[in-house]
Amino acid sequence: MDYLFDSLETGPLQVNCYLFGSQESGEAVIVDPGGDAGKILRRLTQMGLRPGTVILTHGHFDHIGAAAELQRASNCDVLLHADDLFLVEEAANHASEWGIPFGNTPKITGFLQDGQHLELGGVTLDVLHTPGHTPGGVCLKVGTNVVVGDSLFAGSIGRTDLPGGDYDQLIRSIRTQLLTLPDNTRCLPGHGPATTIGQERRGNPFIA
């Protein structure tokens, strides 16, 4: 199914926020709004969309900074894997440890599960549970794209030295959930440039 797509860097740690939408429904799925809610809303207006659902690939504060403000502006749902709820609840404390201001904590209105198939305002997504960077990390397959959060980067992987991280588990998640996808699948990471499954299969030093 055709859908509208855009991305923008958000928040103090430059998180890639991804916008998927349907012209027919006028609704957007907003993945990882790291901050700058006004910037996100302006971009949606330019695309002819309104917030429909916010999905968090994981609960780290830098990926959720604008979720509460978007929720307040539009009463949209905010979805997360249940195993990362503790990170959302502690997000303000974790942000302060980094010396970064944090606004309000979003209200999680639904929980994601591995293998879940979602139809949200004309956008079709499949949920892949990829623990390791965090216990409840997920990736989202949308057509020939997969939003990989901080599980996988171009030439690297997510760090596993933060609360709930597990290196062996992350490598296992990448091998079983991501490397099983076709080589031409475009990976949209939480930070930095896009890549492909094939490129990472051949050249990523952590998994090649």
Phi, psi and omega per residue, in radians:
M1 nan 2.366 3.099
D2 -1.257 2.514 3.088
Y3 -2.617 2.805 3.072
L4 -1.431 2.544 -3.104
F5 -2.554 2.460 2.993
D6 -2.752 2.910 3.086
S7 -2.523 2.710 3.091
L8 -2.685 2.600 3.096
E9 -1.415 2.361 -3.050
T10 -2.369 2.619 3.017
G11 1.353 2.996 -3.058
P12 -1.157 -0.388 3.131
L13 -1.824 0.306 3.019
Q14 0.902 0.998 3.080
V15 -1.361 2.363 3.037
N16 -1.295 2.005 3.053
C17 -1.734 2.248 -3.083
Y18 -1.914 2.389 -3.105
L19 -2.071 2.068 3.056
F20 -2.041 2.375 -3.106
G21 -2.656 2.890 3.096
S22 -2.065 2.212 3.101
Q23 -1.105 -0.589 -3.099
E24 -1.159 -0.786 -3.114
S25 -1.504 -0.452 -3.076
G26 1.322 0.151 -3.109
E27 -1.830 2.647 3.123
A28 -2.095 2.530 2.885
V29 -1.711 2.137 -3.083
I30 -1.894 2.037 -3.095
V31 -1.845 2.149 3.057
D32 1.014 1.139 3.052
P33 -1.350 1.622 -3.006
G34 -1.243 -0.312 -3.134
G35 2.936 -2.972 3.047
D36 0.979 0.951 -3.109
A37 -0.996 -0.683 3.137
G38 -1.071 -0.719 3.102
K39 -1.088 -0.735 3.123
I40 -1.127 -0.796 -3.124
L41 -1.114 -0.679 3.104
R42 -1.112 -0.739 3.129
R43 -1.118 -0.698 3.108
L44 -1.088 -0.730 3.109
T45 -1.052 -0.729 3.101
Q46 -1.084 -0.542 3.139
M47 -1.492 -0.088 -3.108
G48 1.338 0.501 -3.078
L49 -2.145 2.815 3.020
R50 -2.196 2.724 3.131
P51 -1.072 2.300 3.070
G52 -1.967 -0.960 -3.115
T53 -2.524 2.405 2.981
V54 -1.779 2.273 3.052
I55 -2.072 2.310 3.128
L56 -1.863 2.125 3.120
T57 -1.197 -0.450 3.034
H58 -2.865 3.075 -2.929
G59 -1.705 0.167 -3.131
H60 -1.126 2.520 -2.990
F61 -1.008 -0.564 -3.058
D62 -1.274 -0.247 3.139
H63 -1.725 -0.113 -3.005
I64 -2.168 0.138 -2.949
G65 -1.025 -0.521 -3.118
A66 -1.797 0.018 -3.029
A67 -1.083 -0.758 -3.104
A68 -1.139 -0.690 -3.133
E69 -1.202 -0.673 3.067
L70 -1.138 -0.688 3.111
Q71 -1.107 -0.729 3.132
R72 -1.166 -0.612 -3.100
A73 -1.317 -0.495 -2.977
S74 -2.303 -0.072 -3.082
N75 1.019 0.583 -3.099
C76 -1.413 2.757 3.041
D77 -1.251 2.636 3.022
V78 -2.211 2.093 -3.030
L79 -1.966 2.531 -3.055
L80 -2.735 2.714 2.966
H81 -1.302 2.405 -3.030
A82 -1.027 -0.511 -3.082
D83 -1.217 -0.186 3.100
D84 -1.866 0.147 -3.130
L85 -1.056 -0.627 -3.127
F86 -1.097 -0.557 3.125
L87 -1.240 -0.680 3.077
V88 -1.107 -0.753 -3.121
E89 -1.143 -0.467 -3.136
E90 -1.786 0.160 -3.005
A91 -1.031 -0.743 -3.116
A92 -1.108 -0.693 3.111
N93 -1.165 -0.753 3.130
H94 -1.116 -0.700 3.114
A95 -1.095 -0.711 -3.126
S96 -1.138 -0.554 3.086
E97 -1.120 -0.463 3.091
W98 -1.628 -0.008 -3.113
G99 1.266 0.494 -3.089
I100 -2.008 2.227 3.115
P101 -1.140 2.561 3.118
F102 -2.368 2.401 -3.118
G103 -1.460 -2.324 -3.102
N104 -1.482 2.688 3.101
T105 -1.513 2.267 -3.137
P106 -1.221 2.739 3.036
K107 -1.613 2.026 3.112
I108 -1.307 2.142 -3.041
T109 -1.844 -0.102 3.112
G110 -2.890 2.738 -3.084
F111 -2.029 2.418 3.128
L112 -1.524 2.651 3.102
Q113 -2.351 2.622 3.105
D114 -1.025 2.361 3.130
G115 1.426 -0.006 -3.111
Q116 -1.185 2.422 3.099
H117 -1.933 2.122 -3.062
L118 -2.032 2.398 2.984
E119 -2.069 1.864 -3.024
L120 -2.166 1.791 3.079
G121 0.990 0.654 3.118
G122 1.585 -0.004 3.099
V123 -1.893 2.265 -3.124
T124 -1.795 2.205 -3.133
L125 -2.302 2.552 3.007
D126 -2.070 2.327 -3.041
V127 -1.650 2.246 3.052
L128 -2.059 2.019 3.110
H129 -1.333 2.112 -3.079
T130 -2.261 1.191 -3.138
P131 -1.140 2.741 3.113
G132 2.494 -0.970 2.976
H133 -1.183 -0.774 2.954
T134 -2.432 2.836 -3.125
P135 -1.096 -0.591 -3.062
G136 -1.895 0.378 3.120
G137 -1.068 2.456 3.081
V138 -2.312 2.723 2.931
C139 -2.015 2.726 -3.046
L140 -2.212 2.024 3.105
K141 -1.564 2.140 3.134
V142 -2.253 1.785 -3.078
G143 1.088 -2.202 3.127
T144 -1.649 0.222 3.081
N145 -1.906 2.654 2.958
V146 -2.354 2.094 3.062
V147 -1.396 2.046 -2.964
V148 -1.846 0.092 3.112
G149 0.946 -2.360 3.105
D150 -1.811 0.395 3.081
S151 -1.332 -0.725 -3.028
L152 -2.441 2.420 3.071
F153 -2.205 2.944 3.040
A154 -1.127 1.886 3.114
G155 1.388 0.149 -3.090
S156 -2.703 -3.082 3.080
I157 -2.354 2.969 3.112
G158 -1.192 2.644 3.105
R159 -1.255 2.648 -3.077
T160 -2.205 0.292 -3.107
D161 -1.727 0.166 3.094
L162 -1.701 2.887 -3.090
P163 -0.905 2.219 3.129
G164 1.528 -0.055 -3.128
G165 -1.333 2.640 -3.122
D166 -2.689 1.896 -3.045
Y167 -1.045 -0.908 -3.097
D168 -1.044 -0.675 3.131
Q169 -1.161 -0.687 3.137
L170 -1.124 -0.795 3.115
I171 -1.052 -0.718 3.107
R172 -1.100 -0.728 3.117
S173 -1.082 -0.782 -3.132
I174 -1.089 -0.762 -3.090
R175 -1.194 -0.707 -3.025
T176 -1.552 -0.487 -3.055
Q177 -1.837 -0.544 -3.040
L178 -1.858 -0.779 -3.107
L179 -1.241 -0.127 3.039
T180 -1.458 -0.133 3.119
L181 -1.434 2.772 3.134
P182 -1.047 2.620 -3.090
D183 -1.029 -0.520 -3.086
N184 -1.477 0.057 3.103
T185 -1.146 2.186 -3.136
R186 -1.455 2.229 3.136
C187 -1.685 2.228 3.140
L188 -1.944 1.747 -3.037
P189 -1.493 2.939 -3.136
G190 -1.244 -0.388 3.103
H191 -2.518 2.540 3.036
G192 1.432 -2.981 -3.003
P193 -1.347 2.798 3.045
A194 -1.248 2.807 3.103
T195 -2.574 -2.939 3.066
T196 -2.283 2.788 3.086
I197 -1.030 -0.761 -3.127
G198 -1.081 -0.731 3.135
Q199 -1.093 -0.721 -3.135
E200 -1.298 -0.606 3.113
R201 -1.062 -0.678 -3.070
R202 -1.491 -0.588 -2.919
G203 -2.168 -0.117 -3.122
N204 -1.318 2.079 -3.044
P205 -1.131 -0.330 -3.124
F206 -1.424 -0.412 -3.027
I207 -2.290 -0.166 -3.054
A208 -1.143 nan nan
